Amino acid sequence: MSQTAAPAPAEEPQVVPVLNSVDDYLKFCIQYDASDLHLATAAAPVWRRYGNLQPIWESSTHRAANLTSEDTHRLVRTFLSEKQLEQLETRGDVDFAYSPDFGRFRASIVKQRLGIDMAFRIINTRIRTIAELNLPDVVRTLIRYHNGLVLVTGPVGCGKSTTLAALVDAINEEREDHIISLEDPIEYVFEPKSCHINQREVHTHTASFATALRGALREDPDVIMVGEMRDLETISLAITAAETGHLVLGTLHTGNSARTLDRVLDVFPSDQRDQIRVMVSESLRGIISQQLVPRIDGNGRAMAMEILVNTPAVGSTIRDGKTFMLNGIMQTGKSVGMVTMDDSLRSLYSAGIISREECESRAEDKAIMKSFFKS
């Protein structure tokens, strides 16, 4: 009687050893188009590619062992200066722009319960143009003002810095102005074209955004870029600068135009809000809200973008504190370049770029989006 041979045992995946330096991991991320790198104690190295966080090595043939505390301590010593190592030891964290000869990265190193955690954002050192980002023509109109406030908003990792850099670079080419950028840390490095440009890094060249913004107003600027408007003093100074003859470009971590205006107004004490609403209604030029949505073909992400342009109807709505009406105004303001986030998502879906699931899950008004798919 014949016997069936036992199946051969599956081969164990080959363990990828810990690399020699942080630079080796970063070069690997650049090679495979990752946007972020995480190296943490008691975890395998992971990266974010096309919006998804996943182990760098995890397949039937290869896997990476978890990094030990000794591994992460050794790795930080391959790229931190003595001053930064001392700050990490005494304060528990260090944030800075890391610029080896092969790229530029935003680095955040923290001490945590198990050891050291390192996070890096890979910065594309080449500034992409408005045309390359497929930004609509109305965006150029917003940056041709010589005063006022333009806000770029969205969640972390949605490309705000990339959009803001494209706007600043367009000004750099088209105008003959003095541009001051205030960032934490400096990401894109601007080379002067037609403009004179100064870039200042918070915690390196100045104590805070508010301190830097107050100082910038004495430097005869025409355009001020504020990397993040995160507190009352910074927002107040930005609005004042926009009112007094400067074009101010800033970012906020908000999802759409209505929530952006609510965030700006709500940081002020209640007895000041009537006055601030009037100031914002007059100084605001526009709001660009964006998010990156995974493409249906798996090849990267597509940008969904909401654009609010300040018109008399928008200004009146801001003064009256009725920001909930903005979505309706944007629906009827398409002739001046306005578009809602849901309309942008629907356009991406109709063009076969994103899936129905992504379109529905990211919609602001899910009931209307569901009815769109039923029709």
C-alpha positions as CSV (number, residue, x, y, z in Angstrom):
1,M,0.0,0.0,0.0
2,S,1.5,3.3,-1.1
3,Q,2.0,6.1,1.4
4,T,1.5,9.8,0.7
5,A,4.7,11.8,1.4
6,A,4.4,14.3,4.2
7,P,4.4,17.9,3.0
8,A,7.7,19.7,3.3
9,P,7.9,22.1,6.3
10,A,7.4,25.7,5.4
11,E,10.7,27.7,5.5
12,E,11.0,30.3,8.2
13,P,11.2,33.9,6.8
14,Q,14.7,35.3,6.8
15,V,15.2,37.8,9.5
16,V,16.4,41.2,8.3
17,P,19.1,42.5,10.6
18,V,19.0,46.0,12.1
19,L,20.6,48.4,9.7
20,N,23.8,50.3,10.6
21,S,22.3,53.8,10.8
22,V,19.2,55.9,10.5
23,D,20.5,57.2,7.2
24,D,20.3,53.6,5.8
25,Y,16.6,53.4,6.7
26,L,15.8,56.8,5.3
27,K,17.5,56.0,2.0
28,F,15.4,52.8,1.8
29,C,12.2,54.9,2.3
30,I,13.2,57.3,-0.5
31,Q,13.8,54.4,-2.8
32,Y,10.4,53.0,-2.2
33,D,8.4,56.3,-2.1
34,A,7.5,56.2,1.6
35,S,6.3,59.4,3.3
36,D,7.1,58.5,6.9
37,L,9.5,56.3,8.9
38,H,9.0,55.0,12.4
39,L,11.7,53.4,14.5
40,A,10.6,52.5,18.0
41,T,11.8,50.4,20.8
42,A,10.2,46.9,21.0
43,A,8.7,47.3,17.5
44,A,9.7,46.3,14.0
45,P,10.7,49.2,11.7
46,V,7.5,50.6,9.9
47,W,6.9,53.1,7.2
48,R,3.9,54.9,5.7
49,R,3.4,54.3,2.0
50,Y,0.4,55.9,0.1
51,G,-1.2,56.6,3.5
52,N,-0.9,53.1,4.9
53,L,1.3,52.3,7.9
54,Q,3.0,48.9,7.5
55,P,6.1,47.0,8.5
56,I,9.0,47.6,6.1
57,W,9.8,43.9,5.9
58,E,6.9,41.5,6.3
59,S,6.5,38.7,3.7
60,S,6.7,35.0,3.4
61,T,10.5,35.3,2.8
62,H,11.6,38.3,5.0
63,R,10.7,39.9,8.3
64,A,12.4,42.3,10.6
65,A,13.1,41.6,14.3
66,N,11.8,44.2,16.8
67,L,14.3,46.9,17.7
68,T,15.7,46.6,21.2
69,S,16.4,49.6,23.5
70,E,20.1,49.1,22.7
71,D,19.3,49.3,19.0
72,T,17.4,52.6,19.2
73,H,20.0,54.2,21.5
74,R,22.7,53.2,19.0
75,L,20.7,54.5,16.0
76,V,20.0,57.9,17.5
77,R,23.8,58.4,18.1
78,T,24.3,57.9,14.3
79,F,22.7,61.3,13.5
80,L,22.0,63.4,16.6
81,S,24.5,66.1,17.6
82,E,25.9,66.2,21.2
83,K,23.6,69.1,22.0
84,Q,20.5,67.2,20.6
85,L,21.5,64.1,22.6
86,E,21.7,66.2,25.7
87,Q,18.3,67.8,25.0
88,L,16.8,64.3,24.5
89,E,18.2,63.2,27.8
90,T,17.1,66.2,29.8
91,R,13.8,67.3,28.1
92,G,12.8,63.9,26.7
93,D,12.2,65.0,23.1
94,V,13.9,66.8,20.2
95,D,12.3,68.0,16.9
96,F,14.3,69.4,14.0
97,A,14.8,69.3,10.3
98,Y,17.4,66.7,9.4
99,S,19.4,67.4,6.2
100,P,22.0,64.8,5.1
101,D,23.4,65.1,1.6
102,F,20.8,62.7,0.1
103,G,17.6,64.4,1.3
104,R,15.6,66.5,3.8
105,F,13.5,65.1,6.7
106,R,11.4,66.4,9.6
107,A,12.6,64.4,12.6
108,S,10.9,63.9,16.0
109,I,12.7,61.9,18.6
110,V,11.1,61.1,22.0
111,K,11.7,59.1,25.1
112,Q,8.9,56.7,25.9
113,R,8.1,53.9,28.4
114,L,10.1,51.3,26.6
115,G,12.9,53.4,25.2
116,I,13.3,55.7,22.3
117,D,10.8,56.4,19.5
118,M,11.9,58.1,16.2
119,A,9.5,59.4,13.6
120,F,10.6,61.0,10.3
121,R,8.7,62.8,7.6
122,I,10.3,62.5,4.2
123,I,10.3,66.0,2.5
124,N,10.4,66.2,-1.2
125,T,13.3,68.7,-1.6
126,R,12.0,69.8,-5.0
127,I,9.2,72.3,-4.6
128,R,6.3,71.3,-6.8
129,T,4.5,74.0,-8.8
130,I,0.8,74.9,-8.7
131,A,0.4,73.2,-12.1
132,E,2.1,70.0,-11.0
133,L,-0.2,69.8,-8.0
134,N,-3.2,70.4,-10.3
135,L,-4.5,73.2,-8.1
136,P,-7.3,75.2,-9.7
137,D,-6.8,78.6,-11.3
138,V,-8.6,80.4,-8.5
139,V,-5.6,79.6,-6.2
140,R,-3.5,81.9,-8.3
141,T,-6.1,84.7,-7.8
142,L,-5.8,84.3,-4.0
143,I,-2.1,84.9,-3.9
144,R,-2.2,88.0,-6.2
145,Y,-3.7,90.1,-3.4
146,H,-1.2,92.4,-1.6
147,N,-3.0,92.0,1.8
148,G,-5.3,89.6,3.5
149,L,-5.4,86.1,4.9
150,V,-5.2,82.8,2.9
151,L,-5.5,79.6,4.9
152,V,-4.5,76.0,3.9
153,T,-6.1,73.5,6.2
154,G,-6.5,69.7,6.6
155,P,-5.4,66.8,8.8
156,V,-1.8,65.8,9.5
157,G,-0.1,64.4,6.4
158,C,-2.5,65.8,3.9
159,G,0.0,67.8,2.0
160,K,-0.5,71.3,3.5
161,S,3.2,72.1,3.5
162,T,3.5,71.0,-0.1
163,T,0.6,73.2,-1.2
164,L,1.9,76.2,0.9
165,A,5.3,75.8,-0.6
166,A,3.8,75.9,-4.1
167,L,2.0,79.1,-3.3
168,V,5.1,80.8,-1.9
169,D,7.2,79.7,-4.8
170,A,4.6,81.1,-7.2
171,I,4.8,84.5,-5.4
172,N,8.6,84.2,-5.5
173,E,8.4,83.9,-9.3
174,E,5.7,86.5,-10.1
175,R,6.3,89.3,-7.7
176,E,9.1,91.5,-6.3
177,D,8.4,91.3,-2.6
178,H,9.9,90.5,0.7
179,I,8.7,87.1,1.9
180,I,9.2,85.9,5.5
181,S,8.5,82.3,6.4
182,L,8.0,81.1,10.0
183,E,8.2,77.3,10.3
184,D,8.6,74.5,12.9
185,P,10.8,73.1,11.5
186,I,11.9,74.5,8.1
187,E,10.8,72.0,5.5
188,Y,11.2,73.3,1.9
189,V,14.1,75.6,1.3
190,F,13.3,78.5,-1.0
191,E,15.8,80.0,-3.3
192,P,15.2,83.7,-4.1
193,K,13.9,84.3,-7.6
194,S,12.2,87.7,-8.0
195,C,11.6,88.0,-4.2
196,H,13.8,88.5,-1.2
197,I,13.2,85.6,1.2
198,N,14.0,85.0,4.8
199,Q,13.2,81.6,6.5
200,R,13.1,81.4,10.3
201,E,12.7,78.2,12.4
202,V,10.8,78.2,15.7
203,H,13.0,76.9,18.6
204,T,16.1,77.5,16.5
205,H,15.9,81.1,15.4
206,T,13.0,82.3,17.6
207,A,11.1,81.1,20.7
208,S,7.6,80.8,19.2
209,F,5.4,81.5,16.2
210,A,3.9,84.5,18.0
211,T,7.4,86.0,18.9
212,A,8.6,85.4,15.3
213,L,5.4,87.0,13.8
214,R,5.7,90.0,16.1
215,G,9.3,90.4,15.0
216,A,8.4,89.8,11.3
217,L,6.1,92.8,11.3
218,R,9.1,95.1,12.0
219,E,11.1,93.6,9.1
220,D,9.2,95.3,6.2
221,P,7.6,92.1,4.9
222,D,5.1,92.0,2.0
223,V,4.2,88.3,2.4
224,I,4.3,86.3,5.7
225,M,4.0,82.5,5.8
226,V,3.0,81.1,9.2
227,G,3.7,77.4,9.3
228,E,1.0,76.8,12.0
229,M,-1.6,79.1,13.6
230,R,-2.0,77.2,16.8
231,D,-2.8,79.7,19.6
232,L,-4.7,82.9,20.3
233,E,-1.6,85.2,20.1
234,T,-0.5,83.8,16.8
235,I,-3.9,83.9,15.2
236,S,-4.5,87.4,16.5
237,L,-1.2,88.7,15.1
238,A,-1.9,87.0,11.8
239,I,-5.3,88.7,11.4
240,T,-3.8,92.1,12.4
241,A,-1.0,91.6,9.9
242,A,-3.5,90.7,7.2
243,E,-5.4,93.9,8.0
244,T,-2.4,96.2,8.0
245,G,-1.2,95.6,4.4
246,H,0.5,92.1,4.4
247,L,-0.5,88.9,2.6
248,V,-0.5,86.2,5.3
249,L,-0.5,82.5,4.4
250,G,-1.1,80.1,7.2
251,T,-2.2,76.5,8.1
252,L,-4.6,75.0,10.5
253,H,-5.5,71.4,11.3
254,T,-9.2,71.7,10.4
255,G,-11.2,69.6,7.9
256,N,-13.3,72.2,6.0
257,S,-14.0,75.9,5.7
258,A,-16.7,76.2,8.3
259,R,-14.7,74.4,11.0
260,T,-11.6,76.5,10.1
261,L,-13.5,79.7,10.7
262,D,-15.1,78.3,13.9
263,R,-11.6,77.4,15.1
264,V,-10.2,80.9,14.3
265,L,-13.1,82.7,16.0
266,D,-13.5,80.4,19.0
267,V,-9.9,81.0,20.3
268,F,-10.9,84.5,21.2
269,P,-12.7,85.5,24.4
270,S,-16.5,85.8,23.9
271,D,-16.4,89.6,24.4
272,Q,-14.0,90.0,21.4
273,R,-15.7,87.8,18.9
274,D,-18.0,90.3,17.3
275,Q,-15.0,92.5,16.5
276,I,-13.0,89.5,15.3
277,R,-15.8,88.3,13.1
278,V,-15.8,91.7,11.3
279,M,-12.0,91.7,11.0
280,V,-11.9,88.2,9.5
281,S,-14.8,88.9,7.2
282,E,-12.8,91.8,5.7
283,S,-9.3,90.3,5.7
284,L,-10.0,86.7,4.6
285,R,-9.2,86.0,1.0
286,G,-9.9,82.3,0.9
287,I,-9.5,78.9,2.5
288,I,-8.1,75.8,0.8
289,S,-9.0,72.6,2.7
290,Q,-7.6,69.3,1.5
291,Q,-7.2,65.6,2.2
292,L,-5.3,62.8,0.4
293,V,-7.4,59.8,-0.6
294,P,-5.9,56.4,-1.7
295,R,-6.3,55.9,-5.4
296,I,-8.3,52.9,-6.5
297,D,-5.3,51.6,-8.6
298,G,-3.1,51.5,-5.5
299,N,-0.7,53.9,-7.1
300,G,-0.4,56.7,-4.5
301,R,-3.1,59.1,-3.3
302,A,-5.3,61.8,-5.0
303,M,-6.0,65.2,-3.5
304,A,-9.6,66.1,-2.7
305,M,-9.9,69.9,-2.2
306,E,-12.5,72.3,-0.9
307,I,-12.1,76.0,-1.8
308,L,-13.8,78.9,-0.2
309,V,-13.4,82.4,-1.8
310,N,-14.5,85.4,0.2
311,T,-17.4,87.1,-1.5
312,P,-19.9,89.6,-0.1
313,A,-22.2,86.6,0.8
314,V,-19.4,84.8,2.6
315,G,-18.3,88.0,4.4
316,S,-21.9,88.6,5.6
317,T,-22.1,85.0,6.8
318,I,-18.9,85.4,8.8
319,R,-20.0,88.7,10.4
320,D,-23.3,87.1,11.4
321,G,-21.6,84.1,12.9
322,K,-23.6,81.7,10.6
323,T,-20.7,79.6,9.3
324,F,-23.1,76.6,8.9
325,M,-24.5,78.4,5.8
326,L,-21.1,78.4,4.0
327,N,-21.6,75.0,2.4
328,G,-24.7,76.3,0.6
329,I,-22.9,79.4,-0.5
330,M,-20.1,77.3,-1.9
331,Q,-22.6,75.3,-3.9
332,T,-23.9,78.4,-5.6
333,G,-20.4,80.0,-5.9
334,K,-18.9,77.7,-8.5
335,S,-18.6,80.5,-11.0
336,V,-15.9,82.2,-8.8
337,G,-14.0,78.9,-8.2
338,M,-15.6,77.6,-5.1
339,V,-16.0,73.9,-4.6
340,T,-17.1,71.8,-1.6
341,M,-15.2,68.8,-0.3
342,D,-18.1,66.5,-1.2
343,D,-18.2,67.8,-4.8
344,S,-14.4,67.2,-5.1
345,L,-14.8,63.6,-3.8
346,R,-17.6,63.0,-6.2
347,S,-15.5,64.2,-9.1
348,L,-12.6,61.9,-8.2
349,Y,-15.0,59.0,-7.9
350,S,-16.7,59.8,-11.3
351,A,-13.3,59.9,-12.9
352,G,-12.5,56.4,-11.6
353,I,-9.7,57.7,-9.4
354,I,-11.0,56.7,-5.9
355,S,-13.4,54.0,-4.7
356,R,-17.0,54.4,-3.7
357,E,-16.0,53.3,-0.1
358,E,-13.5,56.1,0.2
359,C,-15.9,58.6,-1.3
360,E,-18.6,57.7,1.2
361,S,-16.4,57.4,4.3
362,R,-14.8,60.8,3.7
363,A,-18.0,62.7,2.8
364,E,-19.1,65.7,5.0
365,D,-22.8,65.0,4.3
366,K,-23.1,61.2,4.2
367,A,-26.9,61.2,3.6
368,I,-26.5,63.3,0.4
369,M,-23.5,61.2,-0.7
370,K,-25.6,58.0,-0.3
371,S,-28.4,59.4,-2.3
372,F,-25.8,60.3,-5.0
373,F,-24.9,56.7,-5.3
374,K,-28.5,55.5,-5.4
375,S,-29.4,57.8,-8.2
